[in-house]
Amino acid sequence: MRKKRIFSVVSLALIVLISVSAALSENSRRRKDELYRQVGLFSDALAVIQSEYVDEVNFKDLIYGALRGMLASLDLHSQFLDQDEYDDLKIGTKGKFGGLGVELTIKDGLLTVISPIEDTPAWRAGIKPLDRIVKINDEITRDMSLTEAVKKLRGKPKEAVNITVLRESEKKILEFKVIRGVIEIRDIKEAKVLEGGVGYIRLVQFNDETLKNIDAALSSLSKEKMGALILDLRNNPGGPLEAAIQVAGRFIPRGKPIVYTKSKKDKENQEFLSEANAPFLNLPMAVLINEGSASGSEIVAACLQYYKRAIIVGTKSFGKGSVQTVIPLGDGTAIKLTTGKYFTPDGKEINDKGVTPDIIVGYVAGEQIVDAGPQEKGLGQKEDKQLERALDLLKAVKFYKPV
């Protein structure tokens, strides 16, 4: 009797598995059929254009345009890259590229500045994080894709581009004339010892040289008897994920989770751990962030905050926490595709949420920064309220013990 019951249970389980498998197979077949129908529709439209359109058409332009539209329809960060754009992207991660020196995204349907990069034309002109670029050379950007906007902002060095900006925090429309230039990015803008033996590193962007440069800066500051550290990530728009993971890993124990990603396929989910033996585990730290801190800088700040490894000071970060994978295509072009989202070690999503500081310094109206101090006076200057607050906290470090 028992054997019969076991056989019945096993048989039922097999029937369920076969039914589920059949349902999945049927669903997969339907999706493929639908895909083939839609591809056929595209092919039919292409044939009609070739046959009936009044002028001769360049089919490469048509296909590229279709790819741009397809990628843009997915989300704000996925995009098709032609050969020039793909080459620019590869050059940008090496620390040198052409343009204005501003990181952009589409937010709330508007072309939005994530952050101007220090000592670039955009920075010197007075462009600020969260500025909405509403016109480029008198052309309205409302329905413009990110790729189109970037192309219009690019150009030969020493040529001017006119930008109209909506600064919602001040309820103003501002006009800027920015002279294009060749942008060379130093990831570490400044590394020095401040009063009281507090080290200060201003990391303005992550690139392929960041690990080497952060190690050199930490080594130099250590020789100057650094007793605590302020890592300034304000207006840092991010960069290669690996560089951000390496920086965070300098300050937490080996083998600890730094960030993990969730993707469409479970097998593609990834957890990134600290890999190096961190030499600065007991160094008291503060991290400065603001509304221009995005992506990689948010990963570092969130990680050090989670492990209570640093006090986070400033204002809420930008909230750019999605994974873009660049996939080369056959003709030298590529697609930049959102393939996942970032989550902090305790499971908090970064995308659209940002990192909230432990100590908020700066006046906030809704989510718009009215006065964060360093935007007007210059990061690292005497009137920098966020830096001064971090210094005060580290001077009173006896009440703060990393765990």
C-alpha positions in Angstrom: 0.0 0.0 0.0 2.8 2.4 0.9 4.6 1.7 -2.4 1.4 2.5 -4.2 1.0 5.8 -2.4 4.6 6.7 -3.2 4.1 5.7 -6.8 0.9 7.9 -6.9 2.7 10.9 -5.4 5.6 10.5 -7.9 3.2 10.1 -10.8 1.3 13.2 -9.7 4.5 15.2 -9.4 5.6 14.1 -12.9 2.2 15.0 -14.3 2.5 18.5 -12.7 6.0 19.0 -14.0 5.1 17.9 -17.5 2.0 20.2 -17.5 4.2 23.1 -16.3 6.8 22.3 -18.9 4.2 22.1 -21.6 2.7 25.4 -20.5 6.1 27.1 -20.5 6.9 25.6 -23.9 3.5 26.8 -25.3 4.1 30.3 -23.8 7.6 30.4 -25.4 6.2 29.3 -28.7 3.6 32.0 -28.6 6.2 34.7 -27.8 8.4 33.5 -30.7 5.4 33.6 -33.1 4.6 37.1 -31.9 8.2 38.2 -32.5 8.2 36.7 -36.0 4.9 38.6 -36.8 6.4 41.9 -35.6 9.6 41.4 -37.4 7.6 40.7 -40.5 5.7 43.9 -40.0 9.0 45.8 -39.8 10.2 44.1 -43.0 6.9 45.0 -44.7 7.3 48.7 -43.7 10.8 48.7 -44.9 9.7 47.3 -48.3 7.0 49.9 -48.6 9.4 52.7 -47.9 11.8 51.4 -50.5 9.1 51.1 -53.1 6.9 54.2 -52.4 8.9 56.9 -50.6 9.3 60.0 -52.8 13.1 60.2 -52.3 15.9 57.7 -52.3 16.6 56.4 -48.8 19.7 55.2 -47.1 18.8 51.9 -45.5 21.6 52.2 -42.9 20.1 55.4 -41.7 16.7 53.8 -41.5 18.0 50.8 -39.5 20.0 53.0 -37.2 17.0 55.2 -36.6 14.8 52.2 -35.8 17.5 50.9 -33.4 17.6 54.3 -31.7 13.8 54.3 -31.3 13.7 50.7 -30.1 16.3 51.2 -27.4 14.9 54.6 -26.3 11.5 53.0 -25.8 12.9 50.7 -23.1 14.0 53.1 -20.4 16.0 56.3 -19.9 19.4 54.8 -20.0 19.3 52.2 -22.8 20.5 53.5 -26.1 22.0 52.6 -29.5 25.5 53.9 -30.1 26.8 54.5 -33.6 30.5 54.0 -34.3 31.5 57.5 -33.2 29.4 57.4 -30.0 30.8 54.0 -29.2 34.4 55.2 -29.7 33.6 58.2 -27.5 32.3 56.0 -24.7 35.4 53.8 -24.8 37.6 56.9 -24.7 35.6 58.4 -21.8 36.3 55.5 -19.4 40.0 56.2 -20.0 39.7 59.7 -18.6 39.6 61.9 -21.7 36.8 62.9 -24.1 35.4 65.8 -26.0 32.5 68.0 -25.0 31.2 70.3 -22.3 32.1 68.2 -19.3 28.6 67.4 -18.1 26.9 64.1 -17.2 23.2 63.9 -18.4 20.2 61.8 -18.0 16.4 62.0 -18.8 14.5 62.5 -15.6 10.7 63.1 -15.4 10.8 63.4 -19.2 13.3 66.3 -19.1 17.0 66.4 -20.1 18.6 66.7 -16.7 22.1 67.4 -15.5 23.4 64.7 -13.2 26.6 66.7 -12.5 29.0 69.0 -14.2 32.6 67.8 -14.0 34.9 70.1 -12.1 37.2 72.4 -14.1 35.3 71.8 -17.4 33.5 74.3 -19.6 30.1 73.4 -18.1 31.4 73.7 -14.5 33.0 77.1 -15.2 29.8 78.4 -16.9 27.8 77.7 -13.8 25.8 74.6 -14.8 24.5 72.8 -11.6 23.2 69.3 -10.7 19.5 68.9 -11.4 19.4 71.8 -14.0 16.9 71.0 -16.7 18.2 71.7 -20.2 15.1 72.9 -22.0 16.8 74.3 -25.1 20.0 73.6 -27.1 20.8 76.4 -29.6 17.1 77.4 -29.4 15.9 73.9 -30.2 13.4 72.5 -27.5 14.7 69.3 -25.9 11.3 68.1 -24.6 11.0 65.1 -27.0 14.7 64.8 -27.7 16.4 61.5 -26.9 19.5 61.4 -24.7 21.6 60.4 -27.7 20.2 63.3 -29.8 20.9 65.8 -27.0 24.5 64.5 -26.6 25.1 64.8 -30.3 23.9 68.4 -30.3 26.0 69.3 -27.3 29.1 67.8 -28.9 31.2 69.7 -31.4 34.7 71.0 -32.2 36.7 72.5 -29.3 36.5 76.3 -29.0 33.0 76.4 -30.6 30.1 77.7 -28.6 26.8 76.1 -27.7 23.9 78.0 -26.3 21.9 76.3 -23.5 18.7 77.3 -21.9 18.3 75.9 -18.4 15.3 75.6 -16.0 16.6 75.7 -12.4 13.6 74.6 -10.5 15.2 75.2 -7.1 15.4 78.9 -7.9 12.3 79.0 -10.2 14.5 80.6 -12.9 15.1 80.2 -16.6 18.8 80.8 -17.3 20.8 81.2 -20.5 24.4 79.9 -20.8 26.9 80.2 -23.6 29.4 77.3 -23.2 32.6 77.0 -25.2 33.3 73.4 -26.0 36.6 71.9 -25.1 38.6 68.7 -24.9 37.9 67.3 -21.5 40.6 65.5 -19.6 39.4 64.0 -16.4 41.6 63.5 -13.3 39.6 61.2 -11.2 41.2 62.5 -8.0 41.0 66.3 -8.0 42.6 66.8 -4.6 44.4 64.9 -1.9 45.7 66.6 1.2 45.8 66.6 5.0 43.5 69.2 6.6 43.6 70.5 10.1 43.7 68.0 13.0 45.4 65.4 10.8 42.2 64.7 8.8 43.0 63.4 5.2 40.8 64.7 2.4 40.4 63.1 -1.0 38.2 64.7 -3.6 37.2 61.9 -6.1 35.3 63.5 -9.0 34.8 60.5 -11.2 35.6 56.8 -11.5 37.7 55.5 -14.4 40.1 52.7 -15.3 42.9 54.4 -13.3 41.0 55.0 -10.1 42.3 52.1 -8.1 45.9 53.0 -8.8 45.3 56.6 -8.0 43.3 56.1 -4.8 46.0 53.8 -3.5 48.7 56.3 -4.3 46.7 59.1 -2.5 46.0 57.0 0.6 49.7 56.0 0.8 50.8 59.6 0.5 48.3 60.8 3.1 49.4 58.0 5.5 53.0 59.2 5.3 51.7 62.6 6.5 50.3 60.9 9.6 46.6 61.0 8.5 44.4 60.1 11.5 41.0 60.2 9.8 39.7 60.6 6.2 37.0 62.6 4.4 36.2 61.0 1.0 34.4 63.7 -1.0 32.1 62.2 -3.7 30.0 65.3 -4.3 29.2 65.8 -8.0 30.8 62.4 -8.8 28.6 61.0 -11.6 30.1 57.5 -11.4 32.0 55.5 -13.9 33.0 51.8 -14.3 31.4 49.6 -11.7 34.6 47.8 -11.0 36.4 51.0 -10.0 33.6 51.8 -7.4 33.8 48.3 -6.0 37.6 48.6 -5.7 37.4 51.9 -3.8 34.8 50.6 -1.4 36.9 47.5 -0.8 39.7 49.6 0.5 37.8 50.3 3.7 35.8 47.1 4.5 37.0 43.6 5.4 37.8 41.1 2.6 34.8 39.0 1.5 32.1 41.4 2.5 29.3 42.2 0.0 29.6 45.7 -1.5 26.6 45.7 -3.9 24.5 43.2 -5.8 22.5 43.3 -8.9 19.2 41.8 -9.9 18.6 40.9 -13.5 15.9 39.4 -15.7 17.5 36.0 -15.4 18.3 34.7 -11.9 21.6 33.1 -13.2 22.8 36.6 -14.2 22.2 38.1 -10.7 25.6 39.1 -9.3 27.0 39.8 -5.9 30.2 41.8 -5.7 32.5 41.2 -2.7 35.5 43.1 -1.4 38.5 41.2 -2.7 41.6 43.0 -1.3 42.9 42.9 2.3 41.8 46.4 3.2 44.6 48.4 4.9 42.3 51.1 6.3 39.7 49.2 8.3 40.1 51.3 11.4 40.5 54.7 9.9 37.6 57.0 11.0 35.8 58.2 7.9 33.2 60.6 6.6 31.9 60.6 3.1 30.4 63.7 1.5 27.6 63.3 -1.1 25.1 65.6 -2.7 22.4 65.6 -5.5 25.2 65.3 -8.1 26.5 62.0 -6.6 25.3 59.2 -8.8 25.9 55.6 -9.7 29.3 54.4 -8.6 29.6 57.1 -5.9 26.2 56.0 -4.5 27.4 52.4 -4.4 30.5 53.5 -2.3 28.5 55.7 0.0 25.7 53.1 0.6 28.2 50.4 1.3 30.2 52.4 3.8 27.0 53.6 5.4 25.7 50.0 5.7 28.8 48.7 7.5 28.8 51.9 9.7 32.3 52.4 8.3 31.8 56.1 7.6 29.4 58.9 8.5 27.6 60.1 5.3 27.3 63.9 5.3 25.5 66.2 2.8 22.3 65.9 0.9 20.4 63.0 -0.8 22.2 61.6 -3.8 20.9 61.5 -7.4 19.4 58.0 -7.5 21.0 56.4 -10.6 21.2 52.7 -9.7 20.7 50.7 -12.9 23.2 48.4 -14.6 24.0 49.3 -18.2 25.8 46.6 -20.3 27.5 47.7 -23.5 27.1 45.0 -26.1 29.1 45.5 -29.3 27.4 44.8 -32.6 28.9 43.5 -35.9 29.6 46.8 -37.7 31.5 48.8 -34.9 28.3 50.0 -33.3 26.9 48.9 -29.9 23.9 48.9 -27.7 23.9 50.1 -24.1 21.3 48.0 -22.5 19.9 48.2 -19.0 20.4 44.6 -17.7 19.8 45.0 -14.0 19.5 47.2 -10.9 21.8 47.9 -8.0 21.0 47.0 -4.5 22.8 47.8 -1.3 24.1 44.9 1.0 20.9 45.1 3.0 18.6 45.0 0.0 17.8 48.7 -0.6 17.3 49.8 -4.2 19.4 52.8 -5.3 17.6 53.6 -8.5 15.3 56.6 -8.2 15.8 56.5 -4.5 19.3 57.6 -3.9 21.3 57.5 -0.7 20.1 59.5 2.3 23.0 60.9 4.5 23.3 60.2 8.2 23.8 63.9 8.7 21.9 66.2 6.3 23.7 69.5 5.6 22.0 71.9 3.2 18.5 73.3 2.9 16.1 71.1 1.1 12.7 72.0 -0.5 11.0 68.8 -1.5 13.9 67.1 -3.3 15.4 70.2 -4.7 18.5 71.6 -3.1 18.1 75.3 -2.3 21.6 75.9 -0.9 24.1 73.2 -0.4 26.9 75.6 0.3 29.7 74.3 -1.9 27.8 75.0 -5.1 28.3 78.7 -4.7 31.6 78.9 -3.0 33.5 76.0 -4.5 34.0 72.6 -3.1 36.7 72.4 -0.4 36.6 76.1 0.4 36.2 77.8 3.8 32.5 78.4 3.3 31.9 74.7 2.6 29.4 73.8 5.3 29.3 70.2 4.5 33.1 69.8 4.7 33.2 71.8 8.0 30.5 69.5 9.5 32.4 66.4 8.5 35.6 67.8 10.1 33.7 68.6 13.3 32.3 65.0 13.4 35.7 63.4 12.9 37.3 65.7 15.6 34.7 64.2 18.0 35.4 60.7 16.7 35.5 59.2 20.2 31.7 58.8 20.1 31.8 57.1 16.7 33.1 53.5 16.5 32.9 51.4 13.3 31.4 48.0 13.8 
